[in-house]
Amino acid sequence: MPRATATPPIRVLIAKPGLDGHDRGAKVVARALRDAGMEVIYAGLRQTPEEIVRAAVEEDVDLIGLSILSGAHMALFPRVLQLLQKEHAGRIPVFAGGIIPDEDARRLKKLGVRAIFGPGTTLEEIVTTARHLARGAA
Amino acid sequence: MTGAKSEPPLARAIVAGDRRALARAISAVENGDPTALPIVRALYPRTGRARVVGLTGPLGVGKSSLVNALVQLVRAEGRTVGVVAVDPSSPFSGGSVLGDRIRLERDAADAGIYFRSMASRGESGGIAATTREVVRLLDAAGFDVVLVETVGSGQVDVAIREVASTSVVVVVPHLGDEVQTLKAGLFEIADVFCVNKADLPGADLARKDLVELVSLGAHRDGWAPPIVLTSALASTGLPELWAAIEKHEAFLDASGRRAELERRRLVHEVVGLVRDRVAADLGERLERDPALRRLLDRVQARAIDPRGAAERLYAGRRRVARRR
């Protein structure tokens, strides 16, 4: 039997906004975060920004991870950030993964996306960053 | 009585329909945070109104899809619905992937639905140790119906009956022969049986096995669990499933069973809470108290047996309690 941990587990929402169906990356990250002791709410494919923000609020997550490979990140990510503000949940850090050109990544970071992971990022790096972001938010 | 003025602000916000307040209170309950206690206590008088329906059954039988279908049906009636969906925590890392939300189809703006994923956090039995209190928060928040989805259950995972007034046991074709249905445990707690994925071959055989079971007397208290064939995929049988659940709820009211069952659940709960408290207390004292350490030494030296030691401890506690 695992004993109750003194610090509650980090809750993280992993979702794929937009219309691409490539969820392998999101699943690999979800699994890695699980293995790092986090509770991962896996919302899956084709989530609208409204659904993502709704889930984040209802699930009271410490962190949101968005995966996107469709190229629509400049439309969808700012919308998620904006809705989080509107729902008074702007303190929840958002990180992103997928195919995001450097120029866009710079702009997204300016808008408030806290970390962006491209191809080749190690799981260790993602887990460490996720933990850091979540604990910083608490 | 708990006056509105003495309610903690979070409790008042929950009653007023504040979703973030509800979400934060649920986390506090899950985490055993001391701030949760006054909230749960203040809201308790407001509970007991929601219909609490449990869906249980082995992994992969379609519980999440059925929950989604029931959510739509309840909303179509104009009633509000809260969902608590439990998935297992890893015995290795303590982490979990909570994937029940993936089946939910909803209008993100619909405030009549609240969906919360929960990790079992080491508890066996199919739900988490704090699921009952989370259900109460949803109840106090005013949801008409609360659906509880258990982890994929095994034969002994029957804790849902401590929480739900109607337990639906979900199976699929080809889970096993009719002798499986005779075995003790999961099949005994069904108020409604649901054979999901009824579009697959073998559904009728599964139904017949359950008919046989029910005819042998699956329940002892005047309710024969109906058997409903559904296909969440083909969208058949779902209104019938909801109707069967409602029929059982009506039976509980008409027969007086609701109060009786609630009483039994509360006895379990209160006894359980005392047991937890005493166990934690004793565990701590066994480490610290030299007299108790000596008692354990004697058990280990085979001078006294464990039951004898327990008797002495219990008698000692009673003396202490009387002195207080």
Contacts between the chains, C-beta under 8 A, distances in Angstrom:
chain1	res1	chain2	res2	distance
A	1	B	91	7.8
A	1	B	122	5.7
A	2	B	89	7.2
A	2	B	91	5.7
A	2	B	94	5.4
A	2	B	121	8.0
A	2	B	122	4.6
A	3	B	122	7.6
A	4	B	32	7.0
A	4	B	121	7.4
A	4	B	122	7.2
A	5	B	94	6.2
A	8	B	27	7.5
A	8	B	30	7.3
A	8	B	31	3.9
A	8	B	33	7.8
A	9	B	94	6.2
A	9	B	95	6.6
A	9	B	119	7.3
A	9	B	121	8.0
A	11	B	27	7.6
A	30	B	97	5.4
A	31	B	97	7.0
A	33	B	95	6.8
A	34	B	90	6.4
A	34	B	93	6.6
A	34	B	95	3.9
A	34	B	96	6.0
A	34	B	97	5.0
A	35	B	90	7.5
A	35	B	92	7.8
A	35	B	93	5.1
A	35	B	95	6.2
A	36	B	93	6.6
A	36	B	95	6.3
A	37	B	90	8.0
A	37	B	93	4.6
A	37	B	94	4.7
A	37	B	95	4.5
A	38	B	95	5.0
A	39	B	89	7.6
A	39	B	95	6.4
A	39	B	96	5.1
A	39	B	98	6.3
A	39	B	117	7.9
A	39	B	119	4.9
A	40	B	95	7.0
A	40	B	96	6.9
A	40	B	97	4.9
A	40	B	98	6.6
A	41	B	98	4.8
A	41	B	101	6.2
A	41	B	117	5.1
A	42	B	97	5.4
A	42	B	98	6.6
A	42	B	99	4.5
A	42	B	101	7.4
A	42	B	102	6.4
A	43	B	101	5.5
A	43	B	102	6.4
A	44	B	99	7.5
A	44	B	101	7.7
A	44	B	102	3.9
A	48	B	108	6.5
A	50	B	108	3.7
A	50	B	109	7.0
A	51	B	106	7.7
A	51	B	108	4.7
A	53	B	108	7.7
A	54	B	108	4.6
A	55	B	101	6.4
A	55	B	115	7.7
A	57	B	19	5.9
A	57	B	20	5.8
A	57	B	23	6.0
A	58	B	19	6.5
A	58	B	23	5.6
A	58	B	114	5.9
A	58	B	115	5.8
A	58	B	116	6.0
A	59	B	23	7.0
A	59	B	101	7.9
A	59	B	116	6.4
A	59	B	117	6.0
A	60	B	20	7.9
A	60	B	23	3.9
A	60	B	24	5.8
A	60	B	26	6.6
A	60	B	27	4.5
A	87	B	20	7.5
A	88	B	20	6.6
A	89	B	20	7.1
